[in-house]
Amino acid sequence: MVGGALALALATGGLAVTLVDRTPLSAMAAAPYDGRASAVAYASQRLLAQIGLWQLVEHAAEPILDIRVSDGASSLFLHYDHRDLGAKMAGAPFGWIVENGAIRQGLAAMLEAAPAVQVLSQVRAERLTPGDPLAELALDDGTVLAAPLVVAADGTDSRLRGQARIAAVQWRYPQDGIVCTMGHEAPHDGIAHERFLPAGPFAVLPMTDAPDGTHRSSIVWTEREKRAPGMMRLSDAAFGAEMQRRFGDWYGAVRVLGGRWRYPLRLLHAERYVGPRLALIGDAAHTIHPIAGQGLNLGLRDVAALAEVAVDDRRLGLDHGGLTTLERYERWRRPDNVSLMAATDGLNRLFSNDIGPVRLARDLGLAAVERMPGLKRLFMQHAMGTVGDLPRLLRGEAL
Ligand SMILES: Cc1cc2nc3c(=O)[nH]c(=O)nc-3n(C[C@H](O)[C@H](O)[C@H](O)COP(=O)(O)OP(=O)(O)OC[C@H]3O[C@@H](n4cnc5c(N)ncnc54)[C@H](O)[C@@H]3O)c2cc1C
């Protein structure tokens, strides 16, 4: 998703792009490939609109109007209401929940049709040889591509990152993310719930209604790594009962719609995002815990920053794949990625346990934040991705 979005952004900025993926775009757009829905932050939506993708996914996007965070069975919770955002943002949602399948379908349609993008699928990027003025990228079918800039958007286990000998700090959380879509009796009213349970956060995210009117929400259920396979083996009825046990009768009767997916949860941060004629973006540069639904959003912010520095330098007749350009990208993105990575990791550690004193302290913390409107508003702006020195695409401006 991140690499595809960058290809479209660069194409709107006048660059010719070749996109290489080992998996066909049509297979990635098919339902079984990815059962997740993503919380697309307010600023990320502006980027998607600028590259023309939002217009294709809007029908599948449900606005997030309200976020409620609670700690286990405790009644204490943080409540973020979009109406508290202030006059300047009146009526704006925090973001939208969009099925990844819809994003992937929109991307596939746009990438196949974009005259400036050549798609090579079912081939792997194998070996990168930097050079001046062009780097060479060898594919596993014998093709060799030459370009001033190679971007690795090849995910957490990035082959190109390894090839460039860029080290990464990384660990596996002892947790898996179980994902499914839930049909429910009562409407969700645009509310996203996150409940912190001892095994990890349990999120219920509002989705658009199904064509037959069924109310739907996406579940991201963090479970202990050892227990997750057992949960996956439960019948739909038993799994539905387990879900219901975790959020009571808020949604009325519930049932699982379609399949279930399990994702091992990891953290990874590359020591550098750039090398000679190479830039890392998305999960290839940084993979974070899904506790705050921000991994894709960080990747889209990489897209906005890298597209801006590359397109601007190209317009000035400068070498847009040179280290001076790429280092500007890295300096722009690293602080934001590091702070979100630290925050999500810290939150997961603080909340994924049932230790009495820790629980008391965090509940006092939640209660304190709830009483501080200024701090709450800042948290809301962070969730929307509207804080800091934003590239043009994230401000809703053309490249
Ligand atoms: C349970 C869960 C819930 C999440 N929820 C949210 C959310 O609500 N909001 C949010 O912002 N983020 C969320 N995320 C994070 C988000 O899904 C990821 O950050 C995002 O999908 C990363 O996209 P990417 O394009 O960088 O990497 P990937 O999706 O890993 O894509 C890498 C691509 O590279 C290709 N590839 C790999 N190696 C090669 C090679 N050698 N040659 C050619 N092609 C190759 C692969 O086929 C793939 O298409 C969630 C993550 C999880 C696990």
The ligand as a Gaussian input file, in Angstrom:
#p B3LYP/6-31G(d) Opt

LIG

0 1
 C       -3.295000      -6.233000      12.963000
 C       -2.793000      -4.961000      12.322000
 C       -3.643000      -3.846000      12.250000
 C       -3.176000      -2.648000      11.694000
 N       -4.019000      -1.562000      11.678000
 C       -3.565000      -0.385000      11.204000
 C       -4.407000       0.784000      11.198000
 O       -5.560000       0.761000      11.630000
 N       -3.892000       1.956000      10.714000
 C       -2.623000       2.037000      10.247000
 O       -2.176000       3.144000       9.863000
 N       -1.805000       0.944000      10.224000
 C       -2.239000      -0.259000      10.678000
 N       -1.426000      -1.364000      10.645000
 C       -0.075000      -1.257000      10.056000
 C       -0.129000      -1.339000       8.527000
 O       -0.941000      -2.407000       8.111000
 C        1.292000      -1.487000       7.947000
 O        2.095000      -0.463000       8.472000
 C        1.252000      -1.363000       6.428000
 O        0.447000      -2.358000       5.858000
 C        2.667000      -1.461000       5.841000
 O        2.583000      -1.346000       4.446000
 P        3.895000      -1.435000       3.536000
 O        3.386000      -1.193000       2.162000
 O        4.976000      -0.571000       4.083000
 O        4.434000      -2.921000       3.713000
 P        3.812000      -4.315000       3.252000
 O        2.331000      -4.285000       3.366000
 O        4.532000      -5.376000       4.014000
 O        4.147000      -4.432000       1.701000
 C        5.388000      -4.878000       1.217000
 C        5.227000      -5.232000      -0.252000
 O        6.496000      -5.581000      -0.786000
 C        6.386000      -6.746000      -1.579000
 N        7.714000      -7.369000      -1.554000
 C        8.407000      -7.809000      -0.475000
 N        9.628000      -8.241000      -0.825000
 C        9.719000      -8.071000      -2.169000
 C       10.756000      -8.303000      -3.125000
 N       11.957000      -8.790000      -2.777000
 N       10.510000      -7.993000      -4.424000
 C        9.312000      -7.474000      -4.814000
 N        8.307000      -7.241000      -3.946000
 C        8.512000      -7.511000      -2.641000
 C        5.254000      -7.549000      -0.923000
 O        4.645000      -8.429000      -1.859000
 C        4.296000      -6.420000      -0.471000
 O        3.372000      -6.102000      -1.476000
 C       -1.859000      -2.574000      11.190000
 C       -1.017000      -3.689000      11.240000
 C       -1.483000      -4.871000      11.794000
 C       -0.552000      -6.071000      11.860000

